[in-house]
């Protein structure tokens, strides 16, 4: 995968995760605290935020991988 393809994949992944996190934000603003579904929404929201935090590391590794494959 070349660097342009890597950037595109990272961008798409970031967009999908942002949609999930944003939808969870919306649900959390509308679902009452005593709703039994709230805990599940909180878990999905937390996982989405953690996935978003991994994006810079994934991008760095993809960039370094594309450089090493060019030199090899």
N, CA, C and O atoms as a Tinker XYZ file with bonds, in Angstrom:
   288  protein
     1  N      0.860000   -1.171000    0.000000    73     2
     2  CA     0.000000    0.000000    0.000000    64     1     3
     3  C      0.901000    1.227000    0.000000    63     2     4     5
     4  O      1.794000    1.342000    0.839000    81     3
     5  N      0.671000    2.148000   -0.941000    73     3     6
     6  CA     1.494000    3.352000   -0.969000    64     5     7
     7  C      0.975000    4.372000    0.038000    63     6     8     9
     8  O     -0.072000    4.171000    0.652000    81     7
     9  N      1.711000    5.459000    0.203000    73     7    10
    10  CA     1.376000    6.437000    1.239000    64     9    11
    11  C      0.030000    7.112000    0.985000    63    10    12    13
    12  O     -0.711000    7.379000    1.931000    81    11
    13  N     -0.293000    7.387000   -0.254000    73    11    14
    14  CA    -1.582000    8.012000   -0.568000    64    13    15
    15  C     -2.729000    7.074000   -0.208000    63    14    16    17
    16  O     -3.734000    7.509000    0.353000    81    15
    17  N     -2.585000    5.802000   -0.525000    73    15    18
    18  CA    -3.616000    4.816000   -0.152000    64    17    19
    19  C     -3.735000    4.701000    1.365000    63    18    20    21
    20  O     -4.838000    4.570000    1.896000    81    19
    21  N     -2.609000    4.750000    2.056000    73    19    22
    22  CA    -2.621000    4.681000    3.517000    64    21    23
    23  C     -3.365000    5.862000    4.118000    63    22    24    25
    24  O     -4.161000    5.698000    5.043000    81    23
    25  N     -3.108000    7.036000    3.599000    73    23    26
    26  CA    -3.789000    8.243000    4.091000    64    25    27
    27  C     -5.288000    8.126000    3.838000    63    26    28    29
    28  O     -6.088000    8.517000    4.688000    81    27
    29  N     -5.673000    7.602000    2.698000    73    27    30
    30  CA    -7.091000    7.438000    2.371000    64    29    31
    31  C     -7.769000    6.453000    3.324000    63    30    32    33
    32  O     -8.882000    6.702000    3.787000    81    31
    33  N     -7.103000    5.345000    3.613000    73    31    34
    34  CA    -7.656000    4.349000    4.533000    64    33    35
    35  C     -7.823000    4.956000    5.925000    63    34    36    37
    36  O     -8.864000    4.778000    6.558000    81    35
    37  N     -6.814000    5.663000    6.396000    73    35    38
    38  CA    -6.882000    6.301000    7.716000    64    37    39
    39  C     -8.024000    7.309000    7.750000    63    38    40    41
    40  O     -8.774000    7.366000    8.725000    81    39
    41  N     -8.160000    8.094000    6.707000    73    39    42
    42  CA    -9.227000    9.098000    6.633000    64    41    43
    43  C    -10.605000    8.431000    6.692000    63    42    44    45
    44  O    -11.482000    8.873000    7.434000    81    43
    45  N    -10.785000    7.388000    5.922000    73    43    46
    46  CA   -12.067000    6.670000    5.920000    64    45    47
    47  C    -12.358000    6.048000    7.286000    63    46    48    49
    48  O    -13.481000    6.129000    7.782000    81    47
    49  N    -11.358000    5.439000    7.881000    73    47    50
    50  CA   -11.525000    4.823000    9.192000    64    49    51
    51  C    -11.912000    5.874000   10.237000    63    50    52    53
    52  O    -12.814000    5.660000   11.047000    81    51
    53  N    -11.222000    6.993000   10.202000    73    51    54
    54  CA   -11.511000    8.084000   11.136000    64    53    55
    55  C    -12.945000    8.586000   10.958000    63    54    56    57
    56  O    -13.631000    8.858000   11.943000    81    55
    57  N    -13.394000    8.709000    9.727000    73    55    58
    58  CA   -14.766000    9.158000    9.462000    64    57    59
    59  C    -15.791000    8.181000   10.026000    63    58    60    61
    60  O    -16.778000    8.599000   10.632000    81    59
    61  N    -15.568000    6.892000    9.833000    73    59    62
    62  CA   -16.513000    5.888000   10.336000    64    61    63
    63  C    -16.565000    5.888000   11.868000    63    62    64    65
    64  O    -17.640000    5.802000   12.461000    81    63
    65  N    -15.408000    5.986000   12.489000    73    63    66
    66  CA   -15.379000    6.023000   13.954000    64    65    67
    67  C    -16.048000    7.292000   14.463000    63    66    68    69
    68  O    -16.771000    7.251000   15.459000    81    67
    69  N    -15.819000    8.411000   13.798000    73    67    70
    70  CA   -16.442000    9.673000   14.216000    64    69    71
    71  C    -17.964000    9.586000   14.146000    63    70    72    73
    72  O    -18.654000   10.133000   15.006000    81    71
    73  N    -18.486000    8.912000   13.143000    73    71    74
    74  CA   -19.939000    8.738000   13.032000    64    73    75
    75  C    -20.462000    7.929000   14.217000    63    74    76    77
    76  O    -21.490000    8.277000   14.797000    81    75
    77  N    -19.773000    6.870000   14.575000    73    75    78
    78  CA   -20.194000    6.037000   15.703000    64    77    79
    79  C    -20.168000    6.839000   17.006000    63    78    80    81
    80  O    -21.126000    6.806000   17.778000    81    79
    81  N    -19.078000    7.553000   17.245000    73    79    82
    82  CA   -18.949000    8.342000   18.474000    64    81    83
    83  C    -20.007000    9.438000   18.516000    63    82    84    85
    84  O    -20.628000    9.666000   19.554000    81    83
    85  N    -20.214000   10.114000   17.393000    73    83    86
    86  CA   -21.206000   11.195000   17.348000    64    85    87
    87  C    -22.622000   10.671000   17.574000    63    86    88    89
    88  O    -23.420000   11.315000   18.255000    81    87
    89  N    -22.932000    9.522000   17.013000    73    87    90
    90  CA   -24.253000    8.942000   17.216000    64    89    91
    91  C    -24.443000    8.552000   18.686000    63    90    92    93
    92  O    -25.525000    8.727000   19.247000    81    91
    93  N    -23.398000    8.029000   19.293000    73    91    94
    94  CA   -23.471000    7.722000   20.726000    64    93    95
    95  C    -23.684000    8.993000   21.546000    63    94    96    97
    96  O    -24.454000    8.990000   22.507000    81    95
    97  N    -23.009000   10.073000   21.172000    73    95    98
    98  CA   -23.224000   11.359000   21.857000    64    97    99
    99  C    -24.690000   11.761000   21.780000    63    98   100   101
   100  O    -25.290000   12.168000   22.775000    81    99
   101  N    -25.250000   11.641000   20.597000    73    99   102
   102  CA   -26.661000   11.986000   20.399000    64   101   103
   103  C    -27.561000   11.094000   21.260000    63   102   104   105
   104  O    -28.452000   11.589000   21.950000    81   103
   105  N    -27.329000    9.793000   21.218000    73   103   106
   106  CA   -28.143000    8.875000   22.019000    64   105   107
   107  C    -28.023000    9.173000   23.513000    63   106   108   109
   108  O    -29.019000    9.167000   24.237000    81   107
   109  N    -26.796000    9.433000   23.966000    73   107   110
   110  CA   -26.597000    9.705000   25.388000    64   109   111
   111  C    -27.298000   10.987000   25.828000    63   110   112   113
   112  O    -27.693000   11.118000   26.987000    81   111
   113  N    -27.448000   11.923000   24.911000    73   111   114
   114  CA   -28.150000   13.163000   25.264000    64   113   115
   115  C    -29.660000   12.961000   25.330000    63   114   116   117
   116  O    -30.369000   13.773000   25.924000    81   115
   117  N    -30.153000   11.884000   24.725000    73   115   118
   118  CA   -31.589000   11.632000   24.666000    64   117   119
   119  C    -32.070000   10.489000   25.560000    63   118   120   121
   120  O    -33.238000   10.457000   25.950000    81   119
   121  N    -31.185000    9.561000   25.885000    73   119   122
   122  CA   -31.582000    8.386000   26.666000    64   121   123
   123  C    -31.481000    8.734000   28.161000    63   122   124   125
   124  O    -30.440000    9.207000   28.618000    81   123
   125  N    -32.547000    8.504000   28.908000    73   123   126
   126  CA   -32.512000    8.799000   30.340000    64   125   127
   127  C    -31.467000    7.950000   31.078000    63   126   128   129
   128  O    -31.114000    6.857000   30.635000    81   127
   129  N    -30.985000    8.468000   32.197000    73   127   130
   130  CA   -29.968000    7.763000   32.981000    64   129   131
   131  C    -30.424000    6.391000   33.448000    63   130   132   133
   132  O    -29.601000    5.490000   33.613000    81   131
   133  N    -31.711000    6.221000   33.661000    73   131   134
   134  CA   -32.203000    4.942000   34.170000    64   133   135
   135  C    -32.589000    3.951000   33.068000    63   134   136   137
   136  O    -33.090000    2.865000   33.359000    81   135
   137  N    -32.358000    4.320000   31.811000    73   135   138
   138  CA   -32.657000    3.425000   30.688000    64   137   139
   139  C    -31.645000    2.278000   30.684000    63   138   140   141
   140  O    -30.442000    2.514000   30.791000    81   139
   141  N    -32.124000    1.045000   30.562000    73   139   142
   142  CA   -31.240000   -0.123000   30.613000    64   141   143
   143  C    -30.268000   -0.167000   29.430000    63   142   144   145
   144  O    -29.248000   -0.851000   29.506000    81   143
   145  N    -30.560000    0.537000   28.359000    73   143   146
   146  CA   -29.670000    0.540000   27.182000    64   145   147
   147  C    -28.490000    1.496000   27.337000    63   146   148   149
   148  O    -27.513000    1.409000   26.593000    81   147
   149  N    -28.582000    2.393000   28.289000    73   147   150
   150  CA   -27.567000    3.440000   28.436000    64   149   151
   151  C    -26.157000    2.866000   28.649000    63   150   152   153
   152  O    -25.194000    3.359000   28.062000    81   151
   153  N    -26.037000    1.844000   29.472000    73   151   154
   154  CA   -24.718000    1.244000   29.736000    64   153   155
   155  C    -24.083000    0.717000   28.452000    63   154   156   157
   156  O    -22.874000    0.843000   28.254000    81   155
   157  N    -24.900000    0.128000   27.582000    73   155   158
   158  CA   -24.377000   -0.365000   26.298000    64   157   159
   159  C    -23.906000    0.786000   25.415000    63   158   160   161
   160  O    -22.866000    0.697000   24.762000    81   159
   161  N    -24.674000    1.851000   25.404000    73   159   162
   162  CA   -24.293000    3.021000   24.599000    64   161   163
   163  C    -22.993000    3.607000   25.127000    63   162   164   165
   164  O    -22.122000    3.994000   24.348000    81   163
   165  N    -22.860000    3.674000   26.448000    73   163   166
   166  CA   -21.626000    4.191000   27.060000    64   165   167
   167  C    -20.437000    3.325000   26.656000    63   166   168   169
   168  O    -19.365000    3.853000   26.362000    81   167
   169  N    -20.608000    2.021000   26.636000    73   167   170
   170  CA   -19.518000    1.114000   26.245000    64   169   171
   171  C    -19.109000    1.317000   24.786000    63   170   172   173
   172  O    -17.919000    1.348000   24.472000    81   171
   173  N    -20.082000    1.453000   23.908000    73   171   174
   174  CA   -19.778000    1.689000   22.487000    64   173   175
   175  C    -19.077000    3.034000   22.329000    63   174   176   177
   176  O    -18.120000    3.152000   21.564000    81   175
   177  N    -19.548000    4.038000   23.043000    73   175   178
   178  CA   -18.943000    5.370000   22.998000    64   177   179
   179  C    -17.484000    5.307000   23.459000    63   178   180   181
   180  O    -16.595000    5.863000   22.815000    81   179
   181  N    -17.256000    4.630000   24.565000    73   179   182
   182  CA   -15.906000    4.486000   25.103000    64   181   183
   183  C    -14.992000    3.771000   24.097000    63   182   184   185
   184  O    -13.862000    4.200000   23.862000    81   183
   185  N    -15.488000    2.691000   23.512000    73   183   186
   186  CA   -14.690000    1.944000   22.528000    64   185   187
   187  C    -14.379000    2.806000   21.306000    63   186   188   189
   188  O    -13.274000    2.750000   20.767000    81   187
   189  N    -15.350000    3.600000   20.874000    73   187   190
   190  CA   -15.129000    4.495000   19.740000    64   189   191
   191  C    -14.066000    5.535000   20.027000    63   190   192   193
   192  O    -13.218000    5.814000   19.180000    81   191
   193  N    -14.108000    6.112000   21.228000    73   191   194
   194  CA   -13.100000    7.111000   21.617000    64   193   195
   195  C    -11.716000    6.473000   21.693000    63   194   196   197
   196  O    -10.724000    7.076000   21.283000    81   195
   197  N    -11.654000    5.252000   22.217000    73   195   198
   198  CA   -10.368000    4.556000   22.288000    64   197   199
   199  C     -9.847000    4.223000   20.900000    63   198   200   201
   200  O     -8.646000    4.320000   20.648000    81   199
   201  N    -10.738000    3.831000   19.998000    73   199   202
   202  CA   -10.332000    3.547000   18.617000    64   201   203
   203  C     -9.814000    4.818000   17.942000    63   202   204   205
   204  O     -8.817000    4.785000   17.220000    81   203
   205  N    -10.500000    5.934000   18.184000    73   203   206
   206  CA   -10.067000    7.209000   17.589000    64   205   207
   207  C     -8.678000    7.593000   18.111000    63   206   208   209
   208  O     -7.864000    8.145000   17.371000    81   207
   209  N     -8.415000    7.301000   19.375000    73   207   210
   210  CA    -7.109000    7.610000   19.957000    64   209   211
   211  C     -5.989000    6.771000   19.340000    63   210   212   213
   212  O     -4.824000    7.167000   19.384000    81   211
   213  N     -6.333000    5.618000   18.767000    73   211   214
   214  CA    -5.332000    4.757000   18.130000    64   213   215
   215  C     -4.968000    5.199000   16.714000    63   214   216   217
   216  O     -3.949000    4.771000   16.173000    81   215
   217  N     -5.780000    6.037000   16.123000    73   215   218
   218  CA    -5.575000    6.443000   14.721000    64   217   219
   219  C     -4.179000    7.004000   14.461000    63   218   220   221
   220  O     -3.548000    6.598000   13.485000    81   219
   221  N     -3.660000    7.926000   15.296000    73   219   222
   222  CA    -2.307000    8.434000   15.013000    64   221   223
   223  C     -1.237000    7.342000   14.981000    63   222   224   225
   224  O     -0.323000    7.391000   14.158000    81   223
   225  N     -1.348000    6.361000   15.873000    73   223   226
   226  CA    -0.379000    5.265000   15.900000    64   225   227
   227  C     -0.515000    4.383000   14.659000    63   226   228   229
   228  O      0.484000    3.968000   14.072000    81   227
   229  N     -1.739000    4.104000   14.270000    73   227   230
   230  CA    -1.971000    3.309000   13.054000    64   229   231
   231  C     -1.411000    4.054000   11.841000    63   230   232   233
   232  O     -0.767000    3.454000   10.980000    81   231
   233  N     -1.659000    5.353000   11.778000    73   231   234
   234  CA    -1.154000    6.163000   10.663000    64   233   235
   235  C      0.371000    6.144000   10.628000    63   234   236   237
   236  O      0.975000    6.006000    9.564000    81   235
   237  N      0.981000    6.283000   11.790000    73   235   238
   238  CA     2.448000    6.279000   11.850000    64   237   239
   239  C      3.002000    4.946000   11.358000    63   238   240   241
   240  O      3.964000    4.906000   10.592000    81   239
   241  N      2.388000    3.866000   11.805000    73   239   242
   242  CA     2.868000    2.537000   11.393000    64   241   243
   243  C      2.643000    2.290000    9.901000    63   242   244   245
   244  O      3.476000    1.680000    9.231000    81   243
   245  N      1.516000    2.768000    9.394000    73   243   246
   246  CA     1.259000    2.591000    7.958000    64   245   247
   247  C      2.259000    3.396000    7.132000    63   246   248   249
   248  O      2.747000    2.929000    6.103000    81   247
   249  N      2.558000    4.610000    7.592000    73   247   250
   250  CA     3.537000    5.432000    6.866000    64   249   251
   251  C      4.914000    4.798000    6.901000    63   250   252   253
   252  O      5.600000    4.741000    5.881000    81   251
   253  N      5.324000    4.320000    8.072000    73   251   254
   254  CA     6.652000    3.711000    8.155000    64   253   255
   255  C      6.700000    2.409000    7.357000    63   254   256   257
   256  O      7.741000    2.076000    6.791000    81   255
   257  N      5.600000    1.673000    7.302000    73   255   258
   258  CA     5.539000    0.450000    6.510000    64   257   259
   259  C      5.618000    0.724000    5.029000    63   258   260   261
   260  O      6.251000   -0.029000    4.289000    81   259
   261  N      4.976000    1.806000    4.582000    73   259   262
   262  CA     5.019000    2.115000    3.162000    64   261   263
   263  C      6.411000    2.608000    2.759000    63   262   264   265
   264  O      6.843000    2.384000    1.628000    81   263
   265  N      7.109000    3.270000    3.668000    73   263   266
   266  CA     8.481000    3.702000    3.366000    64   265   267
   267  C      9.424000    2.514000    3.280000    63   266   268   269
   268  O     10.264000    2.444000    2.383000    81   267
   269  N      9.285000    1.571000    4.224000    73   267   270
   270  CA    10.203000    0.435000    4.221000    64   269   271
   271  C      9.946000   -0.488000    3.036000    63   270   272   273
   272  O     10.874000   -1.133000    2.547000    81   271
   273  N      8.698000   -0.562000    2.565000    73   271   274
   274  CA     8.421000   -1.415000    1.414000    64   273   275
   275  C      8.960000   -0.781000    0.128000    63   274   276   277
   276  O      9.282000   -1.487000   -0.828000    81   275
   277  N      9.058000    0.544000    0.107000    73   275   278
   278  CA     9.635000    1.214000   -1.067000    64   277   279
   279  C     11.139000    1.001000   -1.130000    63   278   280   281
   280  O     11.709000    0.883000   -2.214000    81   279
   281  N     11.789000    0.950000    0.045000    73   279   282
   282  CA    13.229000    0.814000    0.047000    64   281   283
   283  C     13.688000   -0.637000   -0.109000    63   282   284   285
   284  O     14.866000   -0.901000   -0.350000    81   283
   285  N     12.739000   -1.581000    0.031000    73   283   286
   286  CA    13.101000   -2.992000    0.003000    64   285   287
   287  C     12.954000   -3.626000   -1.270000    63   286   288
   288  O     13.233000   -4.817000   -1.403000    81   287
